[in-house]
Amino acid sequence: YLYNITLQRATGITHAVHGNFSGTKQQEIAVARGKIIELLKPDPNTGKVYTLLTCEAFGIVRSFMPFRLTGSNKDYLIVGSDSGRVVVLEYIPSKNIFEKVQQETFGKSGCRRIVPGQYLAVNPKGRAFMIGAVEKQKLVYIMNRDSQARLTISSPLEAHKSNTLVYHMVGVDVGFDNPLFACIEMDYEDADQDSTGEAARGANQLLTYYELDLGLNHV
């Protein structure tokens, strides 16, 4: 086996989120530095930030978001990377590790424009999340618990839209109604067929809402 690890770690932070990952009612900060994931803890008494954990992801972290199941006392971390998978991590304070609790494969590896992983949006109540690509593909996963109170994840529900570029996506707070996700998109179908370039100059960004119908299990 060949084990490759960089001796000098990246210092630039590409993503940063906050949450209660240890379950102790204290806020921590999770940051991504390229392929490194760190968990930081601010100390209100000294005004300093301490590193609790540093782990190698062995891949480019493209997006990550915290989420909490309804009734839970801690946050999980969803990670989208260039591996063609989405991974749900749980911080275990006693071992000081991020433990992988769920992993779903949906595409090829690499930062491809139609493979989801670039964008991530979470329902504020922790019932579902959407992971999207730069172009066309979006997948929605429903989160739940089994009889042992362990996190479970559903099969992906497709919300694909052809000839569409995605600029951003967020989860909308709708209480306990059907989960809703908002995306800023641009339809390039007309611009793709117009050789003069007029359609491209007149193309506008659109705000699109995607609703997950929990009764019909459909987006």
C-alpha positions in Angstrom: 0.0 0.0 0.0 1.1 3.5 -0.8 0.4 6.1 1.9 0.6 9.7 0.8 0.4 12.5 3.3 1.6 16.1 3.1 4.1 17.2 5.7 3.2 20.9 5.6 -0.6 21.3 5.9 -2.6 23.9 4.1 -3.4 27.0 6.2 -6.1 28.6 4.1 -9.7 27.9 5.4 -12.1 27.0 2.6 -15.2 26.3 4.7 -16.2 27.0 8.3 -19.4 26.1 10.2 -20.3 26.1 13.9 -22.3 23.6 15.9 -22.5 21.6 19.1 -20.6 18.5 17.9 -19.4 17.2 21.3 -22.9 17.3 22.9 -21.8 19.4 25.9 -23.9 22.5 25.1 -20.8 24.3 24.0 -20.3 25.7 20.5 -17.4 24.3 18.4 -16.2 25.4 15.0 -15.5 22.9 12.2 -13.2 24.2 9.4 -11.9 22.7 6.2 -8.4 23.5 4.9 -8.4 21.8 1.5 -8.2 18.1 2.5 -7.9 18.7 6.2 -10.8 18.9 8.6 -10.3 20.6 12.0 -12.5 21.0 15.0 -11.8 24.2 17.0 -13.1 25.2 20.4 -13.2 28.9 21.4 -12.4 29.6 25.1 -14.6 32.6 26.3 -12.3 33.1 29.4 -9.0 33.6 27.5 -10.4 34.7 24.1 -8.3 32.0 22.4 -9.3 29.3 20.0 -8.0 25.8 20.6 -7.7 22.8 18.2 -9.5 19.7 19.5 -9.0 17.5 16.4 -7.2 17.6 13.1 -7.9 14.8 10.6 -6.9 14.1 7.0 -9.8 13.6 4.6 -7.6 12.2 1.7 -9.7 14.2 -0.7 -10.8 17.7 -1.5 -13.6 18.9 0.8 -16.0 20.8 -1.5 -18.8 21.5 1.0 -19.9 20.6 4.5 -22.7 21.6 6.8 -23.8 20.7 10.4 -27.2 19.2 11.1 -29.1 17.9 14.1 -31.9 15.4 14.2 -35.0 16.5 16.0 -34.7 15.8 19.7 -30.9 15.2 19.5 -28.4 16.9 21.8 -25.5 17.1 19.3 -24.8 18.0 15.7 -23.5 15.8 13.0 -21.3 17.0 10.1 -22.2 16.2 6.5 -19.2 16.4 4.1 -19.3 16.6 0.3 -16.0 15.9 -1.4 -14.4 15.0 -4.7 -14.9 11.2 -4.0 -18.4 11.0 -5.5 -19.8 10.3 -2.0 -21.5 12.1 0.8 -20.4 11.2 4.3 -22.0 11.9 7.7 -19.5 12.3 10.5 -20.1 12.2 14.3 -17.6 13.6 16.8 -16.8 11.1 19.6 -15.2 13.2 22.5 -14.0 10.1 24.4 -11.9 8.9 21.5 -11.3 12.4 20.0 -12.2 11.2 16.5 -14.7 11.9 13.8 -16.6 8.6 13.3 -18.2 7.8 9.9 -21.8 6.9 10.6 -23.2 7.0 7.1 -21.7 7.0 3.6 -23.6 7.1 0.3 -22.0 6.8 -3.2 -23.7 8.6 -6.0 -21.2 9.4 -8.8 -17.6 9.2 -10.1 -14.7 10.6 -8.3 -13.2 14.0 -9.2 -14.6 17.6 -9.2 -17.0 17.1 -12.1 -19.6 19.7 -13.0 -22.5 17.2 -13.0 -21.5 15.1 -10.0 -23.1 16.5 -6.7 -20.8 17.7 -3.9 -20.2 21.3 -4.7 -23.3 22.6 -2.9 -25.0 21.4 0.3 -28.2 22.5 2.0 -29.7 21.2 5.2 -33.3 21.4 6.5 -33.2 23.4 9.7 -35.1 20.7 11.6 -32.6 18.0 10.5 -35.1 15.9 8.5 -33.4 16.1 5.1 -30.5 17.6 3.1 -29.9 18.4 -0.5 -26.5 17.9 -2.3 -26.0 19.5 -5.7 -23.6 19.7 -8.6 -22.6 22.8 -10.5 -24.8 21.7 -13.3 -28.0 19.7 -13.6 -27.9 17.1 -10.8 -29.4 17.4 -7.3 -30.1 14.7 -4.8 -32.2 14.8 -1.6 -31.6 12.4 1.3 -34.1 11.9 4.2 -32.5 11.5 7.7 -34.1 9.4 10.4 -33.4 7.1 13.4 -33.8 3.4 13.7 -35.0 1.5 16.8 -31.5 1.7 18.3 -31.6 5.6 18.0 -28.9 5.4 15.3 -28.8 7.7 12.4 -30.3 6.3 9.1 -30.2 7.8 5.6 -32.7 7.1 2.8 -32.1 6.3 -0.8 -31.5 9.5 -2.8 -34.4 11.3 -4.4 -33.5 13.0 -7.7 -34.3 16.6 -8.3 -32.3 16.9 -11.6 -33.0 19.8 -13.9 -31.3 19.8 -17.4 -29.6 22.8 -18.9 -29.3 24.5 -15.6 -26.3 26.0 -13.7 -26.5 26.3 -9.9 -25.0 29.2 -8.1 -26.1 28.4 -4.5 -28.6 26.5 -2.4 -29.9 26.8 1.1 -32.5 25.1 3.3 -35.6 27.1 4.1 -37.0 27.2 7.6 -40.6 26.0 7.2 -41.1 24.4 10.7 -42.5 20.9 10.4 -44.0 21.4 6.9 -42.5 19.6 4.0 -38.8 20.4 3.7 -38.1 23.2 1.3 -34.8 24.1 -0.5 -34.1 27.3 -2.4 -31.6 27.4 -5.3 -30.2 30.3 -7.4 -30.1 28.9 -10.9 -29.6 29.9 -14.5 -31.2 28.1 -17.5 -28.8 28.1 -20.4 -30.8 26.1 -23.0 -31.7 29.1 -25.2 -28.1 30.5 -24.9 -26.7 27.1 -25.9 -28.6 27.1 -29.1 -28.1 30.8 -30.0 -25.0 31.3 -32.0 -25.3 35.1 -31.9 -24.8 35.4 -28.1 -27.9 37.5 -27.6 -29.6 34.9 -25.5 -26.5 34.5 -23.3 -26.4 38.3 -22.6 -30.1 38.3 -21.7 -29.9 35.2 -19.4 -31.1 35.9 -15.9 -30.6 34.0 -12.6 -33.8 32.4 -11.2 -34.8 31.6 -7.6 -36.2 28.0 -7.6 -37.8 26.2 -4.7 -37.7 22.5 -4.4 -40.2 20.9 -2.0 -39.7 17.4 -0.6 -43.1 15.8 -0.2 -42.6 13.4 2.7 -46.0 11.7 2.1 -45.3 10.8 -1.6 -41.5 10.5 -1.0 -40.9 12.8 -4.0 -39.2 16.1 -4.8 
